[in-house]
Amino acid sequence: NQLGRLYRDLLGKSNQMLAQVADEVYLMVAGLPVLIKPSK
């Protein structure tokens, strides 16, 4: 529904903004961390 899509879009945008300023970013897949953005 429309509210669900808005929630998904806002959550995705906030996650992107947080990832931009984070030193490292991990994606959790089945309880296992996958490094997406390594520290410099």
Stockholm file with secondary structure:
# STOCKHOLM 1.0

chainA/1-40         NQLGRLYRDLLGKSNQMLAQVADEVYLMVAGLPVLIKPSK
#=GR chainA/1-40 SS CHHHHHHHHHHHHHHHHHHHHCSCEEEEETTEEEEEECCC
#=GC SS_cons        CHHHHHHHHHHHHHHHHHHHHCSCEEEEETTEEEEEECCC
//
